[in-house]
Amino acid sequence: MKKVFIALFAISMMTISCKDNKGETVEEELSTTETIEEQTLPEPNNIKVTPLSHATFVMDWNGQIIYVDPTGGVAAFEGMPAADLTLITDVHYDHLDEETLAAVKGDSKIITPQAVADKMVGFKPSNIINNGETKTILGIDITAIPMYNLTEGRLEMHVKGRGNGYVLEKNGYRVYISGDTEDIPEMRALKNIDKAFLCMNLPYTMDIDQAANAVLEFQPKQVIPYHYRGTEGFQDVEKFKQMIDDTNSDIKVTLMDWYPVKAE
């Protein structure tokens, strides 16, 4: 009888031990699975910017590829992923290059203001957006922001209503592309901009003082100077960065190489 009792007790303890071990194994497996899932979740607003030249760049927004003002011929885009979205800001040759556009547009959605659409020959944009309008395309809210000159002697270069700056918004993240403009009220009134591409070249747009003054007013989290070559050379973007750093260090200024061939 005593032997039977001891045997039953041993079996009972083994069963409890197995259950405990099994529970620990399940918990470990769940913990491991949860960790793997957390590590593989993509950042919601991971944006890679590739400057090509002057006003032309490629933006990879979590796998969505955006071409901005494609110029420079097909060779400039060698190695670049195909575009999902193509934005054109204005009618001038450094923004609207139909030969390049025809070569690289692929199946992308082409977004332009009406003035650009009217000038295009051979094909038309997928969507026309004019100043103040917003359309949602491929999950991105695209708002057309005015871009124009304010200074006497420059007014005819960029008239109000012809070209577009753009604010792109996805997952609550907002990107501003200025296009060719001075420090207009519409720029200064922008709110909650996470990344801003800001032009600065004379005599066509604005100088670094105007640009810095506007940035300090609308306070984007990050500013990337672009389109900074004018008739008298390059704007001093290093000085622009220092001006912002000295006044509001919460605004990050990122300098990129937009002119690989300085003699252009």
Number of C-alpha atoms within 10 A of each C-alpha: 5 6 8 9 9 11 10 11 12 11 11 12 11 12 12 11 12 12 12 12 12 12 12 12 12 12 12 12 12 11 11 11 11 11 11 10 9 9 8 8 8 9 8 12 14 10 15 13 13 16 18 19 21 20 24 21 20 21 18 19 15 13 12 16 20 22 27 25 26 30 26 16 16 14 12 16 19 9 7 14 14 16 21 18 22 24 25 26 28 24 21 13 10 17 21 22 18 19 13 18 20 14 13 23 18 14 11 18 17 23 25 26 24 20 17 22 21 12 12 14 8 7 9 15 19 13 16 17 20 21 19 13 11 16 16 12 12 12 11 16 17 23 21 26 25 24 28 26 21 18 12 7 10 17 14 13 15 21 15 16 16 18 29 31 27 26 21 21 18 16 10 12 13 20 20 24 23 26 28 27 27 26 25 15 10 12 20 15 11 16 12 13 20 17 23 22 19 26 28 31 24 18 15 23 27 23 21 22 14 15 21 20 15 19 23 15 13 16 22 22 16 17 23 18 24 28 23 24 22 15 9 9 12 15 21 14 20 13 13 20 20 14 17 20 14 8 11 13 12 12 19 17 22 14 14 13 14 20 17 11 8 10 6 7
